[in-house]
């Protein structure tokens, strides 16, 4: 790992003055409000936009402004001067609602750091855990911001401890608040041991430094002692100084905190209220002080185009060959806008690049630095930058763009399968033609969205991550794209699996004059999980692992991929009721071939036959998506909430007392949770709230599975 550079160094390179970071959190924790203050204080906007007024700069979609939520991630570039040095911040504001978690996922893939925002009253919430796991998956260093300290019942210590208890993280407070709720006035910096107050006349832009109020000195000393203790653990020299009771300077503390943050062993934690304009500037200083610049993150890993086993790394350097990852595509009337993170090299307007995922060359027509929906044209961009480009015809999310003379394939992103679907039908023939084009556009923009045409029913089926996700897409088709569609009721995306092990032979044999067809494959099938595949270092793709155990050449090598293709094809269309089949391991153990009649198509058919027969022998079960539900309700309504959840086949995992409210955590089948929001409002006089996120697929009870399968047959 590269050594850290202290931000006070005046000889910083251009790349060292970059910070690529995102703001992420549970829904309603205040991410977009924090972002709006960042834009105001950095001079990027001259008026603060408010989410509740529908005027937030980063929430520029009509749906976002009407609902007061973030639906798609928005990027902006803004300057920030810290200790006399001007830095460039590439900032991505991400959604908090679980239905749009893919926006967080793809943002995390290209960011060097993250600011995780927490509600000071609620602490760690359901989606906080999800975004934290996503940051862990991509090794993203992060700092914490405990927001809404002005809120009734705000509790800094409670929220801080919830980060330790619920996330298993190692936060360290570098600030504590002065007061809480109505008495919240400012923050105490534990490194400088000074109090900072933010003026109300100029929207908090003017920060006043004062001595710590006398009644808070003892508490500040206690928090500072913990800070120094934790910092001393990060560095051997500081450990020695701490044990010898020697002074540790502010610069030494900051340097150790910075390295600890980059190494992901500690999370500096800040406090404030974005809505009341308190603490955001100090948070921005923290981004500079503790989050890495592009030279401080490990070189990006990739593979050789022709040999997937051969690893290649690219340094974050403008002088090495160009490489970038496309992480977002936005359809635009002037052509698709493709957002890219440049990892290495330099990209000029008008140049040709290679898409190593498709093998096609693309021309970079124009390059833009983005500010939400506004654009600033650029002639050239370098390693470390996040920009949008126009001109790409065959590039989608996750594709690698690079120098045609020095190709590399960067690691792709994995996108979750949809858990809910519904039918849509065009109102007229003209709408039918427009609908198919529109769905292609939406699929390019949103990798978590799927659509297909059902030949049997004549309906188009769209699938996504939740009711809200599909509602937004339906509205986009009707309102934005002006397509008349009739929308059906949401349906659960069921899956199939096997319950035992079995062996079966698939023999595909046809003779009809001339050359015949002959394929013969024997397989075994067994229940299998992604965790097992990881442990045994086997490839687990689309819920299935295929292993070739043929010895002695009973099937020629060139036909083995065809057997796998046949098995995978059969798995996608299911065996029990047409739902995709998951969590299986196929082992090819035997077979035979014909010198003349065998072909790849014949062995693919043999794979299909063997797979279906093996599944029937092993026994089949229906799987349904289970959701993690967290309900926050006043004490008076706990009985109603629990009783209703039990009626929905939910398993209540725990209930937690928090002041005069109760947090109920449960696991419930998605099929039983449709319309839950209005039911919960009705039974709690509108005073309860809930969050829901996908948990896992589980076997459907026999009596319920029977009803589902009978309904499928009627359809």
N, C-alpha and C positions, 0 to 999 in steps of 0.2 A: 504494500500500500504506500502511496505517495505521502511524504511528510506534510504536515499542515503548514500553512503560511499565515502568520498573524496579520489581521486586517490593517494594522497600523503601518505595515511596510509600504513605503511610498513607491517602491519599484515593482508593483504588481503588474503582471502582463494583462492583456485584454481579457484572456480566458479566465484569469484568476479574479477578475472583477465581475464575473457572471454568477448569478444564483438562479438555478432552475428548480422551482419548488411549487408545491400545490397546497391548497387549503382544503382540508377534508374533515368530515365529522358526521355525527348522527343528524337526521333531519331536524331543523329548527334550533340547532345549537348556535347559529349565527355566522356561518361561513361567509355567505354573500355580504352580510353587513360588515364583517371584518374586511373583505376585499374592497368594498366601496370606500372604506376609510383609507385603505392603502392607496387607492387611486387618487384620493383627494390630497393626502399628505405628501405624495410623491409629485404632485403637480400634474398628474395625468388627466384629472378632471377638475373643473372649477366649481362644481356644485355636487354635494353629496347626494347620491341616489339612495332611495329607501325601498326595501323589499315590500313593506306593508303598503306603500303608495303605488307600487308597480312601476317605479322609476329607476330601479337598479340598472346600472350600465351593463353589468355582466349577465343579467337575466333579461335578454333582449327579445326572446321569443314571446309571442302573444300568450301562449299557454302558461309560460313562466310568470308573466306579469299578472295574469288573471288569478292564478292559483297561489302566487306568493312562494313558489318553490323553484329550485334549480332542476332542470330536466337534462340539459346537456352541458358538458364541461365547456368553459369559455377561457380562452387564453389572452393574455395581454403582456406587454413589455413596458416596464416603467423604470425610471432612474431613482436612486436613493443615495444621498450623500451621508457618509458616516466617517467621522474623524477626518474630514477634509478630502476624502477620496470618493469619487462618484462611481457607484456600482450600477450594473444593469440587471434588473430582475425580470426573469421570464416566469410569470405567475399563472397557474391554472386553478380556476375556481370550479370545484367538482360538486355533483349532486349529493344529497344526503339520503334520498329515498331509495330503498333497497331495489325497487324495480329498475333503477338506472345505475346499478352497481357496476355495470360494464364500463360506464364513463369513468368511474374511479379506477377500475382495473387498468384500462389502457393509458390513463394519465400516470399512474404509479410506474408503469413500465418505462417511461421516458424521463421521469423526474430524478433529480439528484438528492432531493430532500423534501420533507413535508412538515406543515404546521397542522397539528391535529387539535381541533377546537372542541372544548367540552362546555356544557351548560353548568354553571356554578351551583345550581340547585339540584340538577339530576345526576351530575357526575358521569360515569361511563354508562352509556346506553347501548341498546342492541346493535345499532349500525356502527357505533364507535368500535365495537369488537370486530365487526366485519372489515372496516377500513384498516384497522390495526393489523389484522391478519394479511390483508393485501400488501401493506407496506412491508411486513415480514417476508412475504413471498418474493418480493423484488429487492430485498435488502436495502430499503430506503431509510436513511437516518431521519430522525424527526425530533421536533421540539413541541411542547404542549402549551396551549393557551386556554386558561380557565376563564371563559367569557361570561357575560351576564352577571357580573358581581353586583350590579344594581338591582337585580331581581329579588322579589320577596322570598325569603328563606334561602338565599344564596349562602353557601358554606364552602369556603376555600379548602379547609382541612378535609372535609368529607370528600369533595371531588378529587383532591390530591390522593387521598388514601384509596379511593375506588380505582385509580389508575394502577396502583400496586396490586390490589386484591383481585380485580376482575381481568386485568390485562397481563398480569405477571411481569409488568415493566419495572424499570428502575428510574422513576422521575426524581429530579432534584430541583427544589424551588430556588430560583434566582431572584424572585420577587415575592412579596406577600402584599395583600391588599390593605389599604387604610380604610377600615370600616367594611360594612356589607349592607346590601339592600339600600334603604333610604339614607344610611350614613356613609355609603361608599364615596370616597373623595379622590383617591389617587393610589399610588403604589410605593412600596419601600424597596429600593434596590439593595439586595443583601450583599453584593460585592462592594459597592461604594458606601453602603450604610447611610444612604440619603433618601429623603422622601421626595416624590415627584407629584406635582399637582398640575391638572390640565385645565386651561381657562375655558369658560363657557362662552365668552363673547365671540371668539373666532373658531368655533367648532373644535376646540381642543388643540388647535395647531400650535399654540404657545404653551411651552412646558416650563413650569417654575420649579426650581430645585430648592428644598428647604431642609432643615434639620428634622430628624424623626421625632414625632410627637412623644412627649415624655412617657405617656401611658402605654406606648407600644415598644419602647426600647427593649424591655426584657424579652418580649416575644420575638422581636427581630433578632436579638442575640441568640436565642434558642434555635431559630431556623438557620441562622448563619453558621452556627456550630455544626449542625447536621450537614450543611452544604460543604464546609471545609473538610469534614470527616469523609464524606463520599468522594470528594475530589482527590483527597490524599490517597485513596485506594486505587486511583487510576494511574499513578505514576510513582515509581520506586523512590525517586529523589524527594517527592513531596511526602511520601509515607515517612521517610526518615526525618524530614523537617517537622512533620506533625508529631511524631513520637518524641522528638527532642524539644517540643514546645517552641519551635522557632516560628517567626512570622512567615506567612506565605503571601506573596504579593498578588495584587489583582490580576496582573498580566499572567502570572503563573497559573492562577485559578482558571482564567479564560482559556489559556492554551490547553490545559488538561481537560477542561470541559469540552472544548472543540474536538480534540482527538477522541475523547470518549463518545461524543455524539456521532462522529464519523464512523467509529468502530461499532456503533450501535449497542453500546453497553450502558448508556445513560441518556436521559431525556431532560434537558433544561426546561423548566416549567415557569410560565409567565401568568400574570393575572390582569384583568381589565374588564371594560365594558365597551364594546365597539359602538353600541347604540348611543351611549353617553359620551363617546369620543375620549375615552380614558384608556391609556396603555398601549395603543396601536403603534405609536412611533417607537416605543421601547421594544416592542415585539419585532419591528423591522430591524432595529439594531441587533437583536438576537439572531435574526436570520443571517445577517452578515457575520456576526461573531462566531456562530456555532454550526450552521449548515455548510456543507462542502461546496467548493467551486468545482467545475468540471474536471480539473486536473487532480482533484483529491479523491475521486471515485475510481475504482479499479478499471483497467482497460476493458473495452467491450469485447465480449466473446462471440465468436461465430464459427462456422464450419466451411470447409472447402466445397465449392459448387459440385465437383465431381466425386468427392469422397466425404460422405457425411461423418465418418469417424475421425477425419483429420481436423483438428482444432486450429483456429486462427484468432489472434487477438489484434485489436487496433487501439493504439494510444489516442487519448483525447488531445489531438494536436492538429493544427491547421495545415501542417506541412506534409502529413502522410496521406496516402490515398483516401479518397472520399468514401464515406459510408453513412447511411442514414436509415432510420426506421419510420415507415408510414404508420401513424398511430390513430389517425382519424380522417374520415372523408366526409365532406359536407357538400351536398348538391347545391349548385348555384346557377342562376340564369345565364351567367357568363362562362360556365364550365365548372367542373368539380374543383373544389378547394381541398387539397390534400395536405394535412398537417404532418410535418416531419420533425424528428429530432436528429440534428446533425451530430454524429458521434466523432467523426474524424474528417480531416481534409477540408476542402473549400468547394463551394458550389456557385457557379456563375449563371446568370440569366442567359437562356439560349443554348446552354450546354446539353449534351446527350448523356444519359445515365442508363445503367443496366438494372432491370428488375430481376434479381436472381431467383425470385420465387416463381415467376412466370417464364423467365428466359428471354423476355422481350425488352427492347430498348425504348426509352421514353425521352421526350424533349421537354426541357424545363422552359415553358414560355414566359412565365412571370413569377417573381418571388415577392411575398408580402410579409412584413412584420405586422402581427395582428393585435388589435385592441378591441376585444369583444367582436362586434360586427364591422368595425372600422379597419381600414387597411392602409399601410404605408409601404409603398413600393421600394424594393431593394434590388441592387444590381448584383451583389455578391453576399454570401453568408458563409460562416466558418464553423468549425467544431465548437460544440457547446451551445449553439443557438437552436431555438424552437421557432419555426416559421411555417407559413402556408404557401404552397406552390400551385400554379395552374398549368395545365398542359398534359397531365398524365391521363392516358386513356385506359390502361389495363392494370392499375394499381389499386389494391384494397388494403384495409387495415391489417397490419402485421407483415406486410411485404417489405423486403429489403431493397434499397436503392444504393447503388455503388458505382465506382469507377469501372467502366467496361474492361479496362486493361488489368484491373486488380480486383477480381470478384470475391465477394464474401457473402455468406448467408447468416444473418443475425437470427437469434432465437425468436420464434414466433410466440404470439400470445395464445393462451388457451381460453376459449369462451364457453360459459356454461350452457347446458341444454335448456330450452324453454320448459316451464312447468305448467303453462296454461295456454289454451288455444280457443279460437272461436271462428265461426264461419262468416264470410262476407260475400254478398252477391251484388254485382253491378245492376243498377236500376234500368239502364238502356244498353243497346249494342255499342253506342259511342262510348259509354262509360266502361264497357268491358275492355275495349282496346286501350283506353287510358289507364285502367286499373293495372294491367299486367306491366306496363312501363313504370308506373308509380311504385309498384312493389319492388321492382329491380332497384330503383333509386334508393328506397328505404333500406333494403338489404345491404346495399353498399355502405350506407351511412351507419347502420346499426348492426353489428355482428351478432347481437343476442336476439335479433328478430329473425323468424323463419316464415316462409310461406310456400304453399304448394296447392296444386289443383287436384281435387278429388274427382276422378273420372266417373265413379259410381253415382255420386250425388250431384255432380255438376256444380259443386260449390268450391270456392277458394277458401282455404284454411290458413289463418294467420296465427302465429304462436309467439309468445313472449314471456317475460319474467314476472308478470302479475297483472291484476285487473287494471291498475292505473296505466301501466305500460301500453296495453292494448287500447285503452280508452284514448290515450294521447295519439296513438297511431291512427285510430279511426277518425279522430277530429282533424288530424293532419290531411288525411285523404279527402274528407268532406269540405273542410274550410279552406285549407291552404292550396290544395291541388284541384279543388272544384270538381270532384268526382262523386257522382251519386251512387251510394252503396247502402244496402240494407244489412244491418249487423245482427248476427245471432247472439245467443247467450254464451258466456265464457264456459269453457270445458277444461277439465284437468288433463294434463299430458301424462297418461298412464304408460307404464313400461311392463315388459315381461322378464322373467328370469327362470332358471331351472332350479329344482330343489334337490336333485341327486346327481349321481354320476352314471354314465352309460357309454356303451360302445356301439357303433353302427357303421354299416357299409353303404356307400352310395355307388351304384353301378349305372352309368349312362351308356346305353348300347342301342344303336339304331343302324339298320341296314336297309337301304331302299334303292338298290341299284347303284353302281359306281362306288365312290369312296364312302364308307360309313362313318359312324361316330363311336368312339370308345373311350370311356374314362372310368376308372375304378379307384375309389379311395375309401379307406377305413379310418375313422377318427374315434377318439374318446372325448367326452365332454364332462366338465366338472365345474361346480360353483367356484368363482374366483373374484378377487377384489383388486382395486388399484394398489392398495397397501401391500398385498402379496406380490404383485408384479414388481413393485419398487424394491422389495426385499430380495427378490430373486433376479433382479436386474433384467426383467423382460419388458418388452414394449406393450403398453396397455392403451389401446386406441379405440374410441367409440364404445367403451365398456367391455372390451374383449381383448384377449391375448391369444395369439396363434403360435404354436411351437411345432417345428418340423422334427419328428423323431424317426424319420425314415432312415434305414441303413441298408446297404447292399444294392441300392439303385433300383428298387422295385418300381419307383416312379422317377422318371428323368427330372433333373433339377429344374428344367425350364417350365414344367407343368405345376410345380409346387405353389408358386404365387397364384396360379389360377384356382387351385383348391381353396386357398385362403380367401381369394376374391369371392368365390361362390359362397363360402361360409359367412363372410361379412355381409354379402348381399341378402342372404336369407335372414340374418340377424336383424337387419334394418327393417324388413317387412314383417317380422314376427312370425310366430307359429300358432300361438293360442288365439289371438284376436286381432292380429295385424299391428300391434304396438311393437316398437323396437325392443329387442331383447338385450339385456345387460348382464354384466358380472359373470362372464363365462371364460373358461380356458379351453381352447380346442387343441388337441394334440393329434397330428397326422402320424399314424403308426404303421400303415401298410397300404398296399394297393397294387395295381398291375396296369400294363399299357399294351397297346397294339402298334407294331412298327408303322403301319400305314394309316389306320383309322383314328389313332389318338391325336388330339389337338388341344389347344388351350381352352377353346369353348367347351369341348367335351368334359375336360377335367373341372371346369367351373361348374357345369351342371352336376357333375358327380359330387362336388363340394356342397351344393345346395341340397341335394337328396340326402347325403350323409348327415348334414347338420339337422335337417328337419326330423329325420328318423331318430337321431340321437336325443334330440330335445324331447320328443314324445316319450321315449323310453325313460329318460331321466325324471320326467314329471315337470310340469310347468306351473308357475304361480304368477299372479298379477301384482305389480308393484304400483304404489301411489306416492306422490310427493308429500312428505311431512314438513311442516313449517314450525319454526321457533316463534312463539308468540310471547310478547312481553306487554302486559296490561298494567297501566298506572291508574289506580282508582282510589277515590276517597274511601275511608274505612267503612262507611255506612253501606256501601254497595258490594263489598267483597263476596258475600253470600250469593248475591244475584249473578255476579261475574263468574264465580267458580261453578255454580250450578249450570249456567249456560255453556261453559266450556266442557263440562262433563257430558252434556247432551250432544256435543259436537265430536265425541270420541277423543277428546283431548286428554293428555296425561299431564297433570299439574306437577311440575318438577320442584318448584319452591315458591314460597311467598316471603317477601321481605318487608319489614316495617321501615318506613322512612318518614319521619315526622308524623303528620296526621294522614298520610297516604300509605297504600299498600301496593307493592310491586309483585304481580303474579306472573311467574314464568311457566309457560306450558308448551307442550309439543302436540300439534294437532294436524290431521289430514287436510290438505288444501281444499279438497272437495266439500268439506263442511264449513269452510270459512268465507264463502261467497256472501257478500252483503253484511259482513260482520260490523263494519264501521257504523252503519245506521242502527243496527240492533244494540250495539254498545252505547251509542248516544241515548237511545230510548230508555234503556234500563238504568242509566246513571244520571239522568237529567242533563246530559251533555257534558258531564264533569270528568269523565274518564277518557284516556287516550291509549292507543296501542301501536305497537310496531310488529312487523312480521317479516321474516326472512327464510329462504329455503334452508332446510336442514339436511334431509337425506330421503332416499326412497326406501319404503318399507312394504312388506307383504300385506296385501289387502285381505281382511278376514273372509272366509269362504262364503258366508251368507251375503256379504256385500259384493264380493267379486261376482257371484252368480247374477245378481241384479244388473251389474255393469255389463257383463257379457251378453245378457239377454237384451239389454238396451242397444248394445252394439249391433246385434243381429237384426233388430227392428229397424235401425238406421239404414 
